[in-house]
Amino acid sequence: MTRNDSQRYGLLAVLLAALSMIGPFSIDAIFPAFERIGAEFGVGADAMQQTVSVYLLAYAAMSLFHGALSDAYGRKPVIVIGMLCYGVASMGAALADSFTMLLVFRGLQGLCAGAGIVVGRAVVRDRLEGAAAQRLLARALMIFSVAPAIAPMVGAFILGVSGWRAIFWCLAGFAWLMALACALLLAESHPHAARTRFAPGPLLAGYRAIARDSRFWQLTIAATVNFSSLFLYIASAPVIVLQHLGLGAHGFPWLFVPVVIGLMGGSALSGQLAGRISARRTIRMGYLLMLVACVAHVTLAYALPQPRVPWSMLPLAVQGIGVQLAFPTLTLLLLDRFPHRRGSVSAVQAGLSLLFNAIVAGVFSPLLSVSMVELAWGACLLTAIGWVAWYRCECSLRRLHPTAGPEAVPAESEPVEPA
């Protein structure tokens, strides 16, 4: 790779990371404002949790179309229009005069936010292959990983200076800035010759082909529930920080900083290992670290009936390393299942992931966040489900392709409909 190529892909990594930050900022930046928003609209903590669930459900539903739209009309226009519309939705949330209106605009935020991260993953795989794609995705994820930590801190700062509505105004400004940056700097990566038709027939046929693929489901479940085991703690952050740890609105870094350190460390390690060890070994290392984190979560939950910082939060760093070490490789293997429908595959995976995370935020988090013990066992269960899914994928590939390399996840042969 030439120096110019390196600079160009470095810029692409920064753009994709910034686009991906829209998601965690939409969720985490308003956590410190939960009490004030609830007090203003006269709703409790359970109702405030629905501001996360509604956002995630809308995100999941629309993600199915972001990918298909980008397969048909190109990556760049979908990203730019998505960011412009997200800015308008954020402005509406800032002007909401009732809790119902706030939920409506949170849903509209979710409908638009996925354009960046869903289509961005397809852009990476359009441009690069193999170890180079893994390194670029890992670099983007490493930059993106700071978002969960700085989002609540930024939210707390804005809350103290200008109130909770200013948080949404800042989200609107950031989205419009990203729309402008992508319009000027992002090159189209999906040529006309490779595009598919956006029509009900081909769209449903493509989704049926994806849904019938057993290894798609195995890889999707593995990638989804691995992160959900960590997201369980992120979604429970208001309860963990404010109730279990007894800290105030400025105490969120105690939870989010270990998460970010882990995610950044895992992304950096994934990039370093790209091309040096097989995909299977990389994913196994990720699961080993996730297992260590699960044991630590359970041990500390029983050893410290009253959670304490930093000890109760330290396993989140190890868990983050494991999750992010495995995730780029799982994502690339997943995208390669259907090379001509990478946007659709990314969309389905993202939609399912967000749908499940909405359930985690709206159902599992309220049920399990009553104690650190229950949260620990919930994270263990999710990690175990992810490992079983990956193990079944490995076994089926060894049976079907006994002479193939350990990282082989052969693509389905699939015709491309004319644009």
Residue pairs with C-beta under 8 A, 6 or more apart in sequence:
1 9
1 132
9 127
9 128
9 136
10 139
11 185
12 123
12 124
12 127
12 136
12 140
12 186
13 136
13 139
13 140
13 143
14 140
14 143
15 120
15 178
15 181
15 182
15 185
15 186
16 116
16 120
16 123
16 124
16 140
16 144
17 139
17 140
17 141
17 142
17 143
17 144
18 143
18 178
18 181
19 79
19 83
19 115
19 116
19 117
19 120
19 178
19 182
20 116
20 117
20 120
20 140
20 141
20 144
20 147
21 144
21 147
21 151
22 83
22 86
22 113
22 116
22 117
22 171
22 174
22 175
22 178
23 59
23 113
23 114
23 116
23 117
23 147
24 144
24 147
24 148
24 151
25 147
25 151
25 154
25 171
25 174
26 55
26 109
26 110
26 113
26 171
27 52
27 55
27 56
27 151
27 234
27 235
28 147
28 148
28 151
28 152
28 155
28 234
28 237
28 256
29 151
29 152
29 154
29 155
29 158
29 167
29 170
29 171
30 37
30 51
30 155
30 164
30 167
30 168
31 152
31 155
31 237
31 238
31 252
32 152
32 155
32 156
32 159
32 249
32 250
32 252
33 155
33 159
33 164
33 167
34 45
34 48
34 238
35 242
35 249
36 159
36 163
36 164
37 48
37 51
37 102
37 164
38 44
38 45
38 47
38 48
40 164
41 98
41 99
41 102
42 99
43 99
45 238
45 239
46 366
47 99
48 238
49 235
49 361
49 362
49 365
49 366
50 103
50 362
51 102
51 103
51 106
52 235
52 358
52 361
52 362
53 358
53 361
53 362
54 103
54 106
54 107
54 110
55 106
55 107
55 109
55 110
55 113
56 110
56 354
56 355
56 357
56 358
56 361
56 362
57 107
57 110
57 354
57 355
57 358
58 106
58 107
58 108
58 109
58 110
58 111
59 110
59 111
59 113
59 114
59 351
59 354
59 358
60 110
60 350
60 351
60 352
60 353
60 354
60 355
60 358
61 111
61 351
61 355
62 110
62 111
62 112
62 114
62 351
63 114
63 118
63 347
63 348
63 350
63 351
63 354
64 207
64 347
64 348
64 351
65 347
66 78
66 82
66 114
66 115
66 118
66 119
66 343
66 347
66 350
67 118
67 119
67 122
67 341
67 342
67 343
67 344
67 345
67 346
67 347
67 348
67 350
68 196
68 198
68 203
68 206
68 343
68 344
68 347
69 78
69 198
69 343
70 78
70 79
70 118
70 119
70 122
70 190
70 343
71 122
71 190
71 195
71 196
71 198
71 341
71 342
71 343
71 344
72 195
72 196
72 197
72 198
72 419
73 195
73 198
74 188
74 190
74 195
75 119
75 122
75 123
75 126
75 186
75 188
75 189
75 190
75 343
76 182
76 183
76 186
76 187
76 188
78 115
78 119
79 115
79 116
79 119
79 120
79 182
79 186
80 179
80 182
80 183
81 115
82 112
82 113
82 114
82 115
82 116
82 119
83 112
83 115
83 116
83 175
83 176
83 178
83 179
83 182
84 175
84 176
84 179
85 108
85 111
85 112
86 109
86 112
86 113
86 115
86 171
86 172
86 175
87 171
87 172
87 173
87 175
87 176
87 179
88 108
88 172
89 105
89 108
89 109
89 111
89 112
90 105
90 109
90 168
90 169
90 171
90 172
90 175
91 168
91 169
91 172
92 101
92 104
92 105
92 108
93 102
93 105
93 106
93 109
93 168
93 171
94 165
94 166
94 167
94 168
94 169
94 172
95 165
96 102
96 104
96 105
109 171
112 175
114 347
114 350
114 351
114 354
116 178
117 350
118 343
118 346
118 347
118 350
119 343
119 346
120 140
121 137
121 331
121 335
121 342
121 346
121 350
122 189
122 190
122 335
122 342
122 343
122 346
123 186
123 189
123 190
124 133
124 136
124 137
124 140
125 133
125 332
125 335
125 336
125 342
126 189
126 190
126 342
127 133
127 136
127 189
128 136
130 275
131 274
131 275
132 274
133 332
134 270
134 271
134 274
134 275
134 328
134 329
134 332
135 271
135 274
135 275
137 328
137 331
137 332
138 267
138 268
138 270
138 271
138 274
138 328
139 267
139 271
141 263
141 267
141 270
141 324
141 327
141 328
142 263
142 264
142 267
142 268
142 271
145 260
145 263
145 264
145 267
145 320
145 324
146 260
146 264
147 260
148 234
148 256
148 259
148 260
148 263
149 253
149 256
149 257
149 259
149 260
150 260
151 256
152 237
152 252
152 253
152 256
153 252
153 253
153 256
154 170
155 167
156 249
156 250
156 252
158 166
158 167
158 170
159 166
159 167
159 249
190 343
192 419
193 419
194 340
194 416
195 419
196 202
196 206
196 340
196 341
196 416
196 417
196 419
197 417
197 418
197 419
202 417
203 344
206 338
206 341
206 344
207 344
207 348
209 338
209 341
209 412
209 414
210 216
210 337
210 338
210 341
210 344
210 345
210 348
211 348
213 337
213 338
213 412
214 396
215 337
215 393
215 396
215 397
215 409
216 334
216 337
216 338
216 345
216 348
217 389
218 389
218 390
218 392
218 393
218 396
219 330
219 333
219 334
219 337
219 389
219 390
219 393
219 409
220 334
220 348
220 349
220 352
220 353
221 385
221 386
221 389
222 283
222 326
222 330
222 386
222 387
222 389
222 390
222 393
223 326
223 327
223 330
223 331
223 334
223 349
223 353
223 386
224 349
224 352
224 353
224 356
224 357
224 386
225 356
225 382
225 383
225 385
225 386
225 389
226 286
226 290
226 322
226 323
226 326
226 327
226 330
226 382
226 383
226 386
227 323
227 327
227 353
227 357
228 353
228 356
228 357
228 360
228 382
229 290
229 294
229 319
229 323
229 378
229 379
229 380
229 382
229 383
229 386
230 259
230 316
230 319
230 320
230 323
230 379
231 357
231 360
231 361
232 360
232 364
232 365
232 368
232 375
232 378
232 379
232 382
233 240
233 255
233 259
233 316
233 375
233 379
234 255
234 256
234 259
235 357
235 360
235 361
235 364
235 365
236 365
236 368
236 369
236 375
237 252
237 255
237 256
239 365
239 369
240 255
240 307
240 369
240 372
240 375
241 247
241 251
241 252
241 254
241 255
242 248
242 249
242 251
244 307
244 371
244 372
245 251
245 254
245 255
245 307
245 308
245 309
245 312
247 254
247 309
254 309
254 310
254 313
255 313
255 316
258 310
258 313
258 314
258 316
258 317
258 320
259 316
259 317
259 320
260 320
261 317
261 320
262 316
262 317
262 318
262 319
262 320
262 321
262 322
262 323
262 324
263 320
263 321
263 323
263 324
264 324
265 317
265 320
265 321
265 324
266 286
266 289
266 320
266 321
266 322
266 323
266 324
266 325
266 327
267 324
267 328
269 321
269 325
270 282
270 324
270 325
270 327
270 328
270 329
273 282
273 285
273 325
278 405
278 406
278 407
279 329
279 332
279 333
279 406
279 407
279 409
280 394
280 406
280 407
281 406
282 325
282 326
282 329
283 325
283 326
283 329
283 330
283 390
285 322
285 325
285 326
286 321
286 322
286 323
286 324
286 325
286 326
286 327
287 322
287 326
287 383
287 386
287 387
287 390
288 322
289 318
289 319
289 321
289 322
289 325
290 319
290 322
290 323
290 326
290 383
290 386
290 387
291 322
291 383
291 387
292 318
292 322
293 315
293 316
293 318
293 319
293 322
293 379
293 383
294 315
294 319
294 376
294 379
294 380
294 383
296 314
296 315
296 318
297 315
297 319
297 375
297 376
297 379
297 380
298 373
298 376
298 377
298 380
300 311
300 312
300 314
300 315
300 372
300 376
301 307
301 312
301 371
301 372
301 373
301 375
301 376
302 373
304 311
304 312
304 372
307 372
312 372
319 379
326 390
329 407
330 390
331 349
333 407
333 409
334 345
334 349
335 342
335 345
335 346
336 409
336 411
337 345
337 409
337 411
337 412
338 344
338 345
338 411
338 412
338 414
339 411
339 414
340 414
340 415
340 416
341 414
364 378
367 374
368 374
368 375
368 377
368 378
369 375
393 409
397 404
397 408
397 409
401 408
401 410
404 410
